Amino acid sequence: MKKNIKDYNLEDLKNLFIEMDEKSFRAEQVFKWIYVENVNSFSEMTNLSKDLREKLDKEFTFNNFNIIKKLEAKDGTKKYLFDILDGNAIETVLMEYKHGFSICVSSQVGCKMGCKFCASTGIPYIRNLTSGEIVEQILAVERDASVKISNIVFMGIGEPLDNYDNVIKAIRIINNQKGLNIGARHISISTSGIVPRIYKLAEENIQCTLSISLHSADNDKRSEMMPVNNAYNIQELIKACKDYIKITNRRVSFEYALAKDNNDNLEDAKKLANLLKGMLCHVNLIPINKIDNGRYNKSTNENIIKFRDFLNDRGIVATIRRELGSDIDAACGQLRRQNLK
Ligand code: SAH
């Protein structure tokens, strides 16, 4: 089977060209064609000899995704359903903010975590995405929408820390100044809370933002919403976050999806404030998006504002996340299999 050239980082490409008896500077040329010029094929790499282009084409796939479906929301948010060329499909979302374009990428085909409020639950987990497939989501969207993406969130389908090696490799490719050149500070990894991997991530020396899907400060409630809490409870999770902050000096972000009469009263806010007291962190409050047959309903605006104010009054920085793309099911947790092959 042919290998995907986008699974190669610059170092791998250098080694590849050395093995092919070619000059190693070819690696930088190819890297630039892929990540700066964002071309569609080897044949467009005009500073390479025709022979070399043909040789590469014989041995490698270029792996440009096909667009199966593209939906555009009233607010300009675009949701892509990509054919990833093996019969599977994934979703990627492009959002525009004041500070530029942000992309929400998937890390797996399906997800194993089983969070009760998430639209990815109940669909089978198929496989990890390769690093090349993670990066291709950015390239494919940039090609289609003619934009330069400046922020990346790993908040699409999948649990990024369950596909650790490929996610880290993709981030290093994305970071590379000779390619996409998107700084780690503009990349957020969102996790349901796989504690050992948080410790590992802290040691990578990458300045990305860690986002924790917390959703409750109460172990019973959180376990009910998120089975991962049975493996790693809130106290273990917070300990890992404190370690992450100490090592990286980065502020951790906590995601909290508010569900009516579940986790949205002031008792819940009080527990949360106590849990996060003194931490270098930020709380992102998200009105929960109801999924089909889901047991959780969106909190009222009034409750969400009260919840935020309660936290802010206690010195915990909390903001309410603007909902983008909700009319095309592109908002948090709404990326769903129904559309997929
Ligand atoms: N597996 C990772 C990343 C994917 S989910 C994680 O759990 O963090 C991305 C974010 O969307 C998470 O914060 C998740 O908790 C949130 N989310 C999932 N379903 C949601 C829903 N129905 N409403 C609001 N947020 C949701």
Boltz pocket constraint, residues with backbone or C-beta under 6 A from the ligand:
constraints:
  - pocket:
      binder: B
      contacts: [[A, 113], [A, 117], [A, 118], [A, 119], [A, 154], [A, 155], [A, 156], [A, 157], [A, 158], [A, 159], [A, 160], [A, 190], [A, 191], [A, 192], [A, 193], [A, 211], [A, 212], [A, 213], [A, 255], [A, 257], [A, 286], [A, 287], [A, 288], [A, 289], [A, 290], [A, 291], [A, 332], [A, 333], [A, 334]]
      max_distance: 6.0
